[in-house]
Amino acid sequence: MLLCVDVGNSHTVSGVYDNDDLICTWRLKSDRDRTADELAIRYHTLFQIADITPGKISGFIVSSVVPTLETSWINYGQKYLTKQLTSNIIAVNEKTATGITVTTDNPEEVGADRIVNAAAAYELYGSDLIVIDFGTAITFDCVNSKREYVGGAIMPGIAISLDALAGRTAKLPRIDIETPPPSVIGKTTVTAMRSGILHGYGGMIDRMVDKLSRELSAEPEKVRIIATGGMARLINPYSTVIEAVDELLTLKGLKYIHKRCSTNVA
């Protein structure tokens, strides 16, 4: 079995593969102060609930944008999993053999999750492509036909914008956006806010994809657009360019990279 862990700024998404089958997934808040021992308590409890024997986990890979938690996860693997692992613990960075070459000005600045998403999307969907990850921030990751990660764009995530609206204004409430607005023109404060967020972000996504695609490819109309992340499904109906929503893209990428590294593929 393979344990895959993707540590984001807000949430940690993890899953266990039994060969090619993803048998369970978890989405938990990322606590930056969590220690290796605390991770063991939490996750071994989850393993027990899912009827997974920790001793059967033979592979472990992590991608993290939170350095303190990356250290804790590596320590967890070394302390609680090393005896049964059949391959080295992998912490993804720009030097990992992902099959994607990072060609940005400062490759070490690129988040591990962005590299994993780029590798997974290229493997699954081909190129040229743009991966949009709807997380704490919304990231656009551009990969060309040469398997090169050439860069992208970053904008504030939806939750950040909602928090700012509620926190920095006197009369705007905190709202959920699961309920779609009945029209673009909001008739109440809540429907106006829902319209602004959903239609507004959908329009921003379309505009950014148009401009990025024109720089990425000589045939921008053929660039494939893949979305992932916790809020991808909410924005998808309000965008005209997203080809596929793959909420498990990062876990799929971690599995692919682990297999690639474990078999020493160049």
C-alpha positions as CSV (number, residue, x, y, z in Angstrom):
1,M,0.0,0.0,0.0
2,L,1.1,3.6,-0.7
3,L,0.4,6.5,1.6
4,C,0.1,9.8,-0.3
5,V,-0.1,13.2,1.5
6,D,-0.6,16.6,0.1
7,V,-0.1,19.4,2.7
8,G,-1.7,22.7,1.7
9,N,-1.9,25.9,3.7
10,S,-5.5,25.3,4.8
11,H,-6.0,21.6,4.4
12,T,-4.1,18.3,4.1
13,V,-5.5,15.8,1.7
14,S,-4.2,12.3,2.0
15,G,-5.1,8.9,0.6
16,V,-4.0,5.2,0.6
17,Y,-3.6,3.3,-2.6
18,D,-3.7,-0.5,-2.7
19,N,-2.0,-1.1,-6.0
20,D,-4.0,1.1,-8.4
21,D,-7.1,1.4,-6.3
22,L,-7.5,4.5,-4.1
23,I,-9.2,2.8,-1.1
24,C,-9.7,5.8,1.1
25,T,-9.1,9.6,1.3
26,W,-9.1,12.2,4.1
27,R,-9.3,16.0,4.1
28,L,-8.2,17.6,7.4
29,K,-7.1,21.0,8.5
30,S,-3.4,21.7,8.3
31,D,-2.2,22.4,11.8
32,R,1.3,23.9,11.4
33,D,2.3,22.9,15.0
34,R,1.4,19.3,14.6
35,T,4.3,17.0,15.6
36,A,5.2,13.6,14.1
37,D,3.8,11.8,17.2
38,E,0.5,13.7,16.9
39,L,0.3,12.8,13.2
40,A,0.8,9.2,14.2
41,I,-2.1,9.3,16.7
42,R,-4.4,11.0,14.2
43,Y,-3.6,8.9,11.2
44,H,-3.3,5.5,12.8
45,T,-6.8,6.2,14.2
46,L,-8.0,6.9,10.7
47,F,-6.3,3.7,9.4
48,Q,-8.1,1.8,12.1
49,I,-11.5,3.3,11.1
50,A,-10.8,2.4,7.5
51,D,-9.6,-1.1,8.4
52,I,-6.1,-0.5,7.1
53,T,-3.2,-2.2,8.8
54,P,-0.3,0.4,9.1
55,G,2.2,-2.4,8.8
56,K,1.0,-3.0,5.2
57,I,2.0,0.5,4.1
58,S,5.1,-0.1,2.0
59,G,5.5,3.3,0.3
60,F,5.2,7.0,1.4
61,I,5.3,10.2,-0.5
62,V,4.5,13.7,0.6
63,S,4.2,17.1,-1.1
64,S,4.0,20.2,1.2
65,V,3.8,23.9,0.9
66,V,4.2,24.2,4.7
67,P,7.8,23.6,5.7
68,T,7.2,22.8,9.3
69,L,4.6,20.2,8.4
70,E,6.8,18.7,5.8
71,T,9.4,18.1,8.4
72,S,6.8,16.6,10.8
73,W,5.6,14.3,8.0
74,I,9.1,13.1,7.2
75,N,9.8,12.5,10.8
76,Y,6.5,10.6,11.1
77,G,7.5,8.4,8.2
78,Q,11.0,7.8,9.6
79,K,9.7,6.9,13.1
80,Y,6.6,4.9,12.3
81,L,6.8,3.6,8.8
82,T,10.5,3.0,7.9
83,K,10.7,-0.6,9.0
84,Q,8.1,-1.7,6.4
85,L,8.9,0.7,3.6
86,T,10.3,-0.9,0.4
87,S,11.4,2.4,-1.0
88,N,12.8,5.7,0.3
89,I,10.4,8.4,1.7
90,I,9.8,10.9,-1.1
91,A,9.3,14.6,-0.3
92,V,8.5,16.2,-3.7
93,N,10.4,19.3,-4.8
94,E,11.7,20.8,-8.0
95,K,14.6,18.3,-8.2
96,T,12.3,15.2,-7.9
97,A,12.2,13.0,-10.9
98,T,8.6,13.9,-11.9
99,G,9.0,13.8,-15.6
100,I,8.5,17.5,-15.7
101,T,11.3,20.0,-16.0
102,V,10.8,23.3,-14.1
103,T,12.1,26.1,-16.3
104,T,11.0,29.1,-14.2
105,D,13.6,31.7,-13.1
106,N,13.7,30.3,-9.6
107,P,12.6,26.7,-9.6
108,E,12.9,26.3,-5.9
109,E,10.1,28.8,-5.4
110,V,7.5,26.6,-7.1
111,G,5.2,24.8,-4.7
112,A,5.5,21.0,-4.6
113,D,1.7,20.7,-5.2
114,R,2.0,22.7,-8.4
115,I,4.8,20.4,-9.7
116,V,2.7,17.3,-8.7
117,N,-0.4,18.7,-10.5
118,A,1.6,19.5,-13.6
119,A,3.2,16.0,-13.7
120,A,-0.2,14.3,-13.2
121,A,-2.0,16.4,-15.7
122,Y,0.6,15.9,-18.4
123,E,0.5,12.1,-17.8
124,L,-3.3,12.0,-17.9
125,Y,-4.2,14.6,-20.4
126,G,-1.2,15.4,-22.6
127,S,-0.1,18.9,-23.5
128,D,-0.1,21.9,-23.9
129,L,-2.1,22.3,-20.8
130,I,-3.0,24.6,-17.9
131,V,-3.9,23.2,-14.4
132,I,-6.1,25.5,-12.3
133,D,-6.0,24.6,-8.6
134,F,-8.8,26.1,-6.5
135,G,-7.1,26.2,-3.0
136,T,-6.3,28.8,-0.5
137,A,-4.9,30.6,-3.5
138,I,-6.0,29.9,-7.1
139,T,-3.0,28.8,-9.1
140,F,-2.6,28.4,-12.8
141,D,0.2,26.1,-13.9
142,C,1.4,26.0,-17.5
143,V,3.1,23.0,-19.1
144,N,4.2,22.9,-22.7
145,S,4.7,20.0,-25.2
146,K,8.3,19.6,-24.1
147,R,7.2,18.5,-20.6
148,E,8.4,21.9,-19.3
149,Y,6.7,23.7,-16.4
150,V,7.1,27.2,-17.6
151,G,5.3,29.1,-14.9
152,G,1.8,30.4,-14.3
153,A,-0.2,32.9,-12.2
154,I,-1.6,33.2,-8.7
155,M,-4.6,35.0,-7.4
156,P,-6.4,35.1,-4.0
157,G,-8.7,32.1,-3.4
158,I,-12.4,32.2,-3.1
159,A,-12.4,31.7,0.7
160,I,-9.9,34.5,1.1
161,S,-12.2,36.9,-0.8
162,L,-15.3,35.9,1.2
163,D,-13.4,36.4,4.5
164,A,-12.2,39.8,3.3
165,L,-15.7,40.9,2.4
166,A,-17.1,39.9,5.7
167,G,-14.2,41.1,7.8
168,R,-13.5,44.4,6.1
169,T,-17.1,45.6,5.7
170,A,-19.7,46.6,8.2
171,K,-22.8,45.2,6.7
172,L,-21.8,42.3,4.4
173,P,-22.4,38.9,6.0
174,R,-20.5,35.7,5.9
175,I,-22.2,33.5,3.2
176,D,-22.0,30.1,1.7
177,I,-21.8,29.8,-2.1
178,E,-23.2,26.3,-2.4
179,T,-26.5,27.8,-3.4
180,P,-26.3,29.4,-6.9
181,P,-27.6,32.9,-7.4
182,P,-30.9,33.0,-9.3
183,S,-29.6,35.7,-11.7
184,V,-26.5,37.7,-12.4
185,I,-28.2,40.8,-11.0
186,G,-28.6,40.1,-7.3
187,K,-31.9,41.2,-5.7
188,T,-30.6,40.9,-2.1
189,T,-27.2,41.4,-0.5
190,V,-26.6,37.7,-0.3
191,T,-27.6,36.9,-3.9
192,A,-25.5,39.9,-5.0
193,M,-22.5,38.5,-3.2
194,R,-23.0,35.0,-4.5
195,S,-23.3,36.4,-8.1
196,G,-20.1,38.5,-7.6
197,I,-18.1,35.6,-6.3
198,L,-19.3,32.8,-8.7
199,H,-19.9,34.8,-11.9
200,G,-16.9,37.0,-11.1
201,Y,-14.4,34.3,-10.5
202,G,-15.7,32.3,-13.5
203,G,-15.1,35.4,-15.7
204,M,-11.6,35.9,-14.2
205,I,-10.8,32.2,-14.9
206,D,-11.8,32.6,-18.5
207,R,-9.9,35.8,-19.0
208,M,-6.7,34.4,-17.4
209,V,-6.9,31.2,-19.4
210,D,-7.3,33.1,-22.6
211,K,-4.2,35.2,-21.9
212,L,-2.1,32.3,-20.6
213,S,-3.0,30.1,-23.5
214,R,-1.9,32.7,-26.0
215,E,1.6,32.9,-24.4
216,L,1.9,29.1,-23.8
217,S,1.0,27.8,-27.3
218,A,1.0,28.8,-31.0
219,E,-2.4,27.1,-31.0
220,P,-4.1,28.5,-27.9
221,E,-7.5,26.9,-28.8
222,K,-5.9,23.5,-28.3
223,V,-4.6,24.1,-24.8
224,R,-6.3,21.7,-22.4
225,I,-7.7,23.2,-19.2
226,I,-7.9,21.0,-16.1
227,A,-9.3,22.1,-12.7
228,T,-8.7,20.6,-9.3
229,G,-8.9,21.7,-5.7
230,G,-11.7,21.9,-3.1
231,M,-13.8,24.6,-4.9
232,A,-13.3,23.6,-8.5
233,R,-16.7,22.0,-8.8
234,L,-18.4,25.2,-7.6
235,I,-16.7,27.5,-10.2
236,N,-16.9,25.1,-13.1
237,P,-20.5,25.9,-14.1
238,Y,-19.5,29.6,-14.3
239,S,-16.5,29.1,-16.5
240,T,-16.6,28.3,-20.2
241,V,-13.1,27.0,-20.6
242,I,-12.6,24.2,-18.0
243,E,-12.4,20.8,-19.8
244,A,-12.3,18.5,-16.8
245,V,-12.6,18.7,-13.0
246,D,-10.3,16.2,-11.3
247,E,-10.5,16.6,-7.5
248,L,-8.0,13.7,-7.0
249,L,-5.4,15.1,-9.4
250,T,-2.8,15.7,-6.8
251,L,-3.1,12.2,-5.2
252,K,-2.9,10.7,-8.7
253,G,0.2,12.7,-9.3
254,L,1.8,11.6,-6.1
255,K,1.1,8.0,-7.0
256,Y,2.6,8.5,-10.4
257,I,5.7,10.2,-9.1
258,H,6.3,7.5,-6.4
259,K,6.1,4.8,-9.1
260,R,8.4,6.7,-11.4
261,C,11.0,7.3,-8.7
262,S,10.8,3.8,-7.3
263,T,11.4,2.3,-10.7
264,N,14.2,4.8,-11.5
265,V,12.6,6.1,-14.6
266,A,14.7,8.9,-16.1
